[in-house]
Amino acid sequence: MEGESLVNNPDNLSEGLINYLKVAYITASKSAFMWANLLCASVSVVGLVVCVVYFRKVRHHKHDDQSTAI
């Protein structure tokens, strides 16, 4: 019952607990932002590598077709 009353009336929270919750919130937000950016960067790098490899193969294959046609 105590936790429920604290949620419903946050004015009863101690100053130390409020500061702890603020720091925890900021830390969690920074961590989530960092991991999301890391995931996006990783997907971008993988996509870049796949594109480079694919277009290099297409380019060489197209070049081989032109040389055999002559």
MODELLER restraints for C-alpha pairs under 7 A, 6 or more apart:
rsr = mdl.restraints
at = mdl.atoms
rsr.add(forms.Gaussian(group=physical.xy_distance, feature=features.Distance(at['CA:6:A'], at['CA:12:A']), mean=6.41, stdev=0.5))
rsr.add(forms.Gaussian(group=physical.xy_distance, feature=features.Distance(at['CA:6:A'], at['CA:13:A']), mean=6.71, stdev=0.5))
